Amino acid sequence: MLCSLYRNKRIKMKVFFCAALITTASAFTTPMPFARVGVSTPFAMKAMEDGEVDGVGANGTAEKKKVIVLGGDGFCGWPTSLYLSDQGHDVIIVDNLSRRNIDTELGCDSLTPIQPPEVRVQAWKEVSGKDIKFVNLDVAKEYDLLVNLIKDAQPDTVVHFAEQRAAPYSMKNSKAKRYTVDNNVGGSNNLCCAIMDADVDAHIVHLGTMGVYGYGTSGGEIPEGYIDVTLPGGRESNILHPAYPGSVYHATKCLDALLWQFYQKNDNLRITDLHQGIVWGTNTPQTVRDERLINRFDYDGDYGTVLNRFLMQAAMGVPLTVYGTGGQTRAFIHVTDTARCIEIAINNPPKAGERVEIFNQIAETRRVRDVANMVAEQTGVDVKFLPNPRQEAAENELDVSNEKFCNLGLDPITLDLGLFEEVTEVVKKYKSRCNPTKILPASFWNKKRAEECASLDPNSIEIKSESS
């Protein structure tokens, strides 16, 4: 069940992007409208002017913590780091800039002109008066440096974003597959070992994925991490939900989940695993405060998330690229809510000895072709169905519980045309940076998929001029 089916009254939160209450009757009903998120709302401007963004955590607590954010230069890590700092937490960003290196490998930069991390943190200091430290460190390879950092910093929490995050890229070739496994699983294992070797009681908050559950028809609601089963002999038990990954990337998240279970059981590490849906949006109330703070925006076939790709294509006058029938149902969450959920998890750690805490970090579920139709109706662009580069079910249902975050105060942002406009404005501003040859899919799950997509011509994409 989604949030609104569980909560009879909302928790009032002192955060400057909150808006009118929203209600989602089901995964497939159109949500009620609500105020736009971002500094364009009067409430946002007032809260920023009055300094009301500080002092209260996302779940209403005022406890401030020292937080290391691994992967803090990335699409989710950067806005989360700013949000946590804005809430008064002491933040250290760790990143080896691998995502920027992949930009060079793919020949496709962020649509938005992201600044170097040193410029970013200096800009944040200037607009907020708050310090964020940046450390260039490879979590998967520089173990001794990681141990020393944790030992010196003595963090309350380590937020773990430091993983190769794109399913298509993880299927691109053998090199990408091997890198994804080595980086993601090796980094997670290193983190657990480093916390123990540093002798620090730090809470791990890991950004996982809804893809660990798989996207086949589940036959019922997906619970949050654990599922009730009846074993032979009629014995009842509550076990980790079976894994059903759909890519090498998703497989690494499943392997992460097993590592968390082992290190919690064996070493009493305190761990929260967040199974997140597809992230959309680009800026947050923090990143819009200075041009140098802008978040990255990926639009290419490897790293562009589906809704952001649609919004970019619509702004460019390019037909929306729907894979297969578009019958895939997926979970969605706005990037602003990613940051809010991370703080909720930070403020609600499991106690020592308690099993791994698992949240489903989503706002709602939607069928891909329905999302495409929403964007097409608003913008007037066509929808184009392409051969599917992925090995997946053509159609699936997805019913997901997200009760835990809702009970802790999350009032999630759902897909809204007003928010679509904000993303579209960003795209139009930087459309000259778009390389249209990178829009079509360039990674294929297997030889059969590659053969079926062989007719796709990356040079066939034409961006409409303003006069067209």
N, C-alpha and C positions, 0 to 999 in steps of 0.2 A: 504494500500500500504506500502511496506517496503521502507527503507530509500532511496535507490538508485533510486527509481522511482520518488522521489520528488526533489532531489537535483541535479542541473545541474553542480554545482562546489562545491568542498569540502572546508571546512574551515581548514586552516593550524593551527595545535595546537602544542605547545611546550611541548609534553609529550613523554617520551623516549621509549614507546612501540608502537608508531604509525608506520605504515608500508605503503606498496603500497595500492593505493585505490582499493576498491573492488566493485563489481557490482553484484547484485542479480536480475536476470530478473524476477523471480517469486519464490514462496515458494518451488517449486519442481524442479528447475534447479540447476545444480551443480555450486557453486560459483567459481569465478576465484581465482587462488592461490594468496597468499600474504605472506609477511614476517612473520616468527614465532614471537610470543610474548614471552618475557622473557629475561633474561640476556644473553642467548646464541646468540642473535643478536648483530652484531657489533654496531649498532646504540644505543642499550640499554646500552652496556658497555661504549660507549663514553659519553652518556648523564649522566650516573652515575658518571664517572670520572670527568666530567666538572661541576657537581653540577647543571645541567640544569633542574632537575626535580622539583625544587622549583620555586615559583614566579608567576606561571600562572595557573589559575583554568581551569577546563575541558572545560569551554565555553569561555576561553580567558580573563576572569576577574582576577584581582589581589587582590580582597578583601579577607582578612583572617577573619575567624569567630571562635567563641568558640562553639564547638559542643559536645554534650553528645550523645554517641552511646549506646543505650539500646540493650543488646544482643551482645555486642562487642567481646565476646569470641567465637562466633559461626562460622559456615562455610562461611557465607557471611559477618558477622559483623567484624571478625578479619581482613581480607584483606582490607575491606573498611576503618577500623580505621587506619591502616597503611598508606593507600593511602592518606587519608585526612591529616594525620600528615605530610606526605612527601610533600604535597602541601602547607604546612605552616599553616594549621588550628590548633587551640588549642583543643586537643581531650581528653575527659574523657570517659573511658569505664565503663559501668555498666553491671553486669551479676551476676546471682545467681548460675551459673555453672550447671543448670538443665540438659543441654544436656550431660554433662559428667556423671551425675548421671544416665541418661537413658542408657548410655553405660553399666554401671554396671548392671542395670536392665535387659538389653537384653543379657548380656554376650558377647558383641561384641564391641571392641574398634575401634577407628579410625585406618585405615590401616597405616597411618603416625603417628609417635610418637609425638603427640602434647605435649608441655610443659605446666606447670601451668601458669596461667596468670601473676603472679609476675615475673617469669623467662622470659616470652615473652616480657613484657614491658621493663625489664632491658636490654635484648638483643637489643631491638629496640633503646634504649638510646645509647648503645655502638656503633651501626653501623651507626646511623643517627645523634646523638647528640641532639635528640629531646625527650621531656618527654611526655609520655602518662600516665595519672593517671588511676588506676583501683579501682573500688568500687564494693564490693560484696553486692548486694541488690536485693531483690525480688520485682519487679515492681508490681506484682499482689497482694502481701500480705503486704509489708512494706510501707504503704502509707505515713506515717509521715516522714520516712527517705527520701522518694522520693521528697516530698515537700521541705524539708530542703536542699536537694542537689540542686534542681533547684533554690531555693532562694539564696543559697550561690554562686553557680557557675554563675548565670545570663547568661545562654547560649543564643546565637543567634538562634541556631537550636537544636532540639532533633530528632535524627534519631532512629526510632523504629523498631528494629529487634527482640525484646524480646518476641517471640511467639513460641510455639511448631510448627515446620515447616513441619512435615511429614504427608501426607495424609494417608499412610498405618498405621502408628502408631496410628493416631486418630481413626482408625476403628478396632483396635486390640481387644478391649474388653470394657466393660462399664467403667472401671476405667480410661482407656486412653481417652475415649470420654469425660468423665466428666472433667478430668484434662485439656484437650485441650480447652474446652469451658471456664472453670473457669480462666485458665491462660491467654488465648489470649484475650477474651472479657473483663475480669476484668482488665487486664493490660492496655488495650487501654483506657478504661473508667477512670482508675486511672490517666493515663498520662494527659488527658484533664483536669480533676479536679485539679491535682497538678499544672499545669501551671497557672490556674486561682487563686488558693490559694496562690501560690508563687508571684502572681502579676508580672509576667514576660512575655514580648511580644516575646515568642519563637515560631519559625516556626517548626511545626511537619512535618517530612518526614517519611512516613510509607511504609514499604516494604509489598505490597500486593501480589496478584497472578492473573495470567490470568484465573485461574480456577473460578473466580467470574462470568465470562461470561458463563461458561459451555462449554462442548465440543461436543454438538450435532451439526448437520449441521445447520449453522446459516443462510444460504441463501444469504449471502452478507458479505461485509467487516465489521469487528468489529471496531467501532470507539473508540476513547480514552475517555472512561468513560461515556460520555453522547450521547444520540441518539435522532435524530429528529423523532417526532411522530405526527400523526394527530389524534386529539381527536374527540369524537362525536360532530357533528355540524360543522365539518371542521376546528376546531381550531388547529392551529399548535403550537407545544411546543417542547422544548429540555429538556429531563429528564434524570435522572440517568439510565444507562443501566440496564434492568431487571437482577436480580441475578438468577443463576441456578447452585448451588453448587453440587459437585459430591462426597463430603465426609464431615465429621464433621469438619476437618481442613478447607476446602474451605468454609463451612458455617460460621465459625468464621470470615473469611475475609470479607464475605458479611455483617455480623453484624458489623464489624469494619467500613465498608463503610457507613453504616447508622449512626453510632455514629459520624463519621467525618462530615456528612451532618448536623446533629443536632447541634453539638457544633460550627460549623462555623456559622450557621444561628442564633443560640441563643446567642452566646458569642463572635462572631467575631474572633474566633481562625483562625490562618493562617495555612492551612494544604495542603500537597501534598501527594497523594496516588499513589504508583507505582505498576502497575499490571505487575508483572514480570513473564517471562517464566521460563522453567526448566534450572537450572544453571548447567554448566559443567566446567571441568577443576579443578585444585586444587591450584596451586601456581600462584603468581603474581610477577611482577618485584620487589615488596617490600619483599615478604615472602621468596624469594630465596637468600636474602642477608646474611642469617645466618641460620644454621640448626635449631636453637631454635625458629625461626619465622615460621616454616613450618605450612601450613594450614591443617585442618583436611580433611580426605578423607573417606567418608562412602561408603561401598560396599554392605551392607546387604540389605535384602528384604524390610526393613522398611524405612531406611534413605538414601540408595544409590539412587541417581538420575539416570535416565535411561541410559544416555550416559556414565556416569562414571562407572556404573555397567558393561556395555558392554565392555568398555576399560579394566577394571580390569579382567573380565572373559577371554577376549582374551589373555591378558598377562599371565594368569595362564593356558592357554590351555583348558579352560572350554567352552563348547558350550554356545552361547549367549542365554539368557533366554528372549524370546519374549512372551508377554502375549496375548492370543487370536490369532487373525489374524495378529496383528501388524499394523492394518489399522488405529490406532489412530494417528491423526495429532496433534503435539504439537509445542509450541513455545520454542525456545532455546536462551540462552544468556551465554557468557563466564563469569566466575567469575571476570575477570579483568574489563569487561564492567559494571558489577554490581557496582563496586566502582566508576567508571567514571560517571555513571548515577546518583548515589547518589550526587556526587558533583555538577553536572549540576542542579539537583533539589535544592540543598542548595543555589546555586548562583542565582536562579531564583524563589524566593518565591512569592506567590500571595500577593497582597496588602490587608491590613485590609479591611474586608467587601466583598472581592471577594470570589466567590464560591470555593469549594474544587478543587484544580488543580489535574488532573488525567493524568498520562502518561502510555502508554503501553510500558513496559521496555523489549523489545525483540530485537533480531538480525534477526531471520528468523524463518520460520516454516518448519517442516519436518515430514514425516510419519515415525512412529517408525520402521517398517520393512525396510524402505529405509536406515535409520541410521544403523540398524543392518547389512544390506548388505554392506554398506561402510566399516564398521569395519571388517567384515568377509573377504572381498576382499583384504584388506590390510594385514590381519594377518593369513589368511588361516584356521581359526577356523570355526566350523559348527554353523548354526543357529538352535535353537531348539524351537519349538512353544509349549507353555505350556497352560493349562487351565487358564483362566483369573481370578485372585482373586478379581477383581474389578467389580462393577456393572456399566457398561458404554457401550456406543455404540461400536459395533465391528469396524465400519469404520466411519470416520468423516472428513470433510474438515475444514480448519481453515485459514481464510483470515483476517489479522490483520493490522490495521494502527499503525505505530510508527513515524508519521511525526514530532511530537513535539520535540523529542530528536534529530532527524536528523537536524532539523532547528536550534537547539541550539549547533550544532557542533559534535554530536556523529557520528563516522565513525565505525560502529560495526564490531566486529570480528565474522566471520561466521565459520561453521564447516569446518575444514581444516585438511588434513592428517598430516601435519607437527606438528600441535598442538596435534593431537592424539598421536604422538610419544612422546611428552613431558610428557603427562599423563602416557603413558605406561612405560616410564623410571622410574617414581616415583613408579608405582606399582611393577615393577621388583625389585627395590631396597628394598622394604619392604614386599615382598611376604611372607616371613616367618611369618609375623604377621597375615596373613589371616586365618580365621576360616571357612573352606569350608562348614560347616553345616549351616552357616548363609546366604548363597547365595540365596537360593530359597525363594519364598514369604512365610511369616509367619503370615500375617494378611489378613483377608478375609471380604469382605463387608457385607455379610449376610450368613445365613445358607446354602442357595443353592450354593453360591460360594465356601464355605468351603467343601461341599460335592463333588463338581466337581473337587476340587483340592486335594481330600483326597489321591490320589495315589502318590502325590509328596513326595519323600523321601529325607529329608535333608542330610542323610548320604550317598546318592548315588553320590554326587559330588566328583570327584577326580581331584586333581591338578596335571598336568603333571610335571614331573621332567625335569631338564635341558637336560638330556640325552635322553629323550623320543623323 
